[in-house]
């Protein structure tokens, strides 16, 4: 089975590698110690600490596998290597103005795992990002949002 490549920014890949390193070098050994300590207490059938530690171990190992899979299928894109063209691409930081409310907003288009709307990091698969990608500074865009259609003007595109 061939998995599709997962687009990811340099920051997103770095963050996942750091989490993976933490899980493998710190969290996994902590859980192993907890399991060993719980085993020393005797009867495992009624040992809540043992069962909790085993459950934590399952979550930790699952997360390690998930991160390994994502990183092995990652297509890491360093947007700073592209010549600024004013075109919205994956990894770009885009400033837009809502034409109805005149509210301005800046978004960075990132991979699914990196998305955090509160930090204005939007997924490449979000309606806003899909509506912006391929457009240029000065373009007007109508985006279908859960609240209805919203018209934006692209004010600025940066490759940071």
C-alpha positions as CSV (number, residue, x, y, z in Angstrom):
1,X,0.0,0.0,0.0
2,X,1.5,3.4,-1.0
3,X,0.5,6.2,1.3
4,X,0.0,9.7,-0.1
5,X,2.6,12.2,0.8
6,X,1.6,14.5,3.7
7,X,2.5,18.2,3.1
8,X,4.3,19.7,6.1
9,X,6.1,22.9,6.9
10,X,9.7,22.9,8.2
11,X,8.3,24.0,11.6
12,X,5.7,21.2,11.6
13,X,8.3,18.5,10.9
14,X,10.6,19.9,13.6
15,X,7.8,19.9,16.1
16,X,6.9,16.3,15.3
17,X,10.5,15.2,15.5
18,X,10.8,16.9,18.9
19,X,7.7,15.1,20.2
20,X,8.9,11.8,18.9
21,X,12.3,12.3,20.6
22,X,10.5,13.2,23.9
23,X,8.2,10.1,23.7
24,X,11.1,7.7,22.9
25,X,13.8,9.1,25.3
26,X,11.7,10.4,28.2
27,X,8.1,9.3,28.3
28,X,8.6,5.6,27.2
29,X,11.3,5.0,30.0
30,X,9.0,6.7,32.6
31,X,6.1,4.4,31.7
32,X,8.4,1.3,31.7
33,X,9.6,2.3,35.2
34,X,5.9,2.7,36.3
35,X,5.1,-0.8,35.0
36,X,8.1,-2.3,36.8
37,X,7.2,-0.6,40.1
38,X,3.5,-1.7,39.8
39,X,4.6,-5.3,39.1
40,X,6.6,-5.3,42.3
41,X,3.4,-4.7,44.2
42,X,2.2,-8.2,43.5
43,X,-1.2,-9.3,42.2
44,X,-1.6,-7.6,38.8
45,X,-5.4,-8.4,38.4
46,X,-6.4,-5.8,40.9
47,X,-3.5,-3.4,40.5
48,X,-4.8,-0.1,39.2
49,X,-1.4,1.5,38.9
50,X,-0.2,-1.4,36.6
51,X,-3.3,-1.2,34.4
52,X,-3.1,2.6,34.2
53,X,0.6,2.3,33.2
54,X,-0.1,-0.3,30.6
55,X,-2.8,1.9,29.1
56,X,-0.4,4.9,29.0
57,X,2.1,2.6,27.3
58,X,-0.4,1.7,24.6
59,X,-1.2,5.4,24.0
60,X,2.5,6.3,23.9
61,X,3.4,3.5,21.5
62,X,0.5,4.3,19.3
63,X,1.5,8.0,19.1
64,X,5.1,7.0,18.3
65,X,3.9,4.8,15.4
66,X,1.6,7.6,14.2
67,X,4.4,10.2,14.2
68,X,6.9,7.8,12.5
69,X,4.3,7.1,9.8
70,X,3.6,10.8,9.3
71,X,7.3,11.7,9.1
72,X,8.1,8.9,6.7
73,X,5.4,10.1,4.4
74,X,6.0,13.8,4.9
75,X,6.7,16.1,2.0
76,X,8.5,18.9,3.9
77,X,8.1,22.2,2.2
78,X,10.4,25.1,3.0
79,X,8.5,28.1,1.7
80,X,11.4,30.4,2.3
81,X,13.2,28.7,-0.6
82,X,10.6,30.0,-3.1
83,X,11.0,33.3,-4.8
84,X,8.2,35.6,-3.6
85,X,5.6,35.8,-6.4
86,X,2.6,37.1,-4.5
87,X,0.8,33.7,-5.2
88,X,-0.7,31.8,-2.3
89,X,0.9,28.4,-1.9
90,X,1.3,25.9,0.9
91,X,3.3,27.4,3.8
92,X,2.5,31.0,2.7
93,X,1.3,33.6,5.2
94,X,-1.7,35.4,3.7
95,X,-3.3,38.6,4.9
96,X,-6.9,39.1,3.8
97,X,-9.7,41.6,4.3
98,X,-13.3,40.5,4.7
99,X,-15.1,42.9,2.3
100,X,-18.4,42.9,4.2
101,X,-17.0,43.6,7.7
102,X,-13.6,45.2,6.6
103,X,-12.0,42.9,9.2
104,X,-8.5,42.0,8.4
105,X,-7.0,38.6,9.2
106,X,-3.6,36.9,8.6
107,X,-3.4,33.1,8.2
108,X,-0.5,30.7,7.6
109,X,-1.4,27.7,5.4
110,X,0.0,24.5,7.0
111,X,-0.4,20.8,7.1
112,X,-3.4,19.1,8.9
113,X,-1.3,18.2,12.0
114,X,0.0,21.8,12.4
115,X,-3.3,23.5,12.1
116,X,-4.3,25.7,15.1
117,X,-7.0,28.2,14.3
118,X,-6.4,30.1,17.5
119,X,-2.8,30.8,16.3
120,X,-4.1,31.5,12.7
121,X,-2.5,28.3,11.4
122,X,-5.1,26.9,8.9
123,X,-5.0,23.5,7.3
124,X,-4.3,23.2,3.6
125,X,-7.6,21.2,3.5
126,X,-9.7,23.9,5.2
127,X,-12.3,25.8,3.0
128,X,-10.4,29.1,3.5
129,X,-7.0,27.7,2.4
130,X,-8.5,25.8,-0.5
131,X,-10.2,29.1,-1.6
132,X,-6.9,31.1,-1.3
133,X,-4.3,28.7,-2.8
134,X,-3.4,29.7,-6.3
135,X,-4.7,33.2,-6.0
136,X,-2.5,36.3,-5.9
137,X,-2.2,39.6,-4.0
138,X,-5.0,41.9,-5.0
139,X,-7.3,39.1,-6.0
140,X,-10.9,38.9,-4.7
141,X,-12.0,35.5,-3.5
142,X,-15.4,34.1,-2.5
143,X,-15.1,31.3,0.1
144,X,-17.9,29.0,1.2
145,X,-17.8,28.9,5.0
146,X,-20.1,27.2,7.4
147,X,-21.8,30.6,7.9
148,X,-22.3,31.1,4.2
149,X,-20.2,32.8,1.4
150,X,-17.7,35.3,2.4
151,X,-15.8,37.6,0.0
152,X,-12.2,38.5,0.8
153,X,-9.5,40.6,-0.8
154,X,-6.0,39.2,-0.6
155,X,-3.9,42.0,0.8
156,X,-0.5,40.4,1.2
157,X,1.3,37.1,0.6
158,X,4.5,36.3,2.4
159,X,6.9,33.3,2.3
160,X,8.2,33.4,5.9
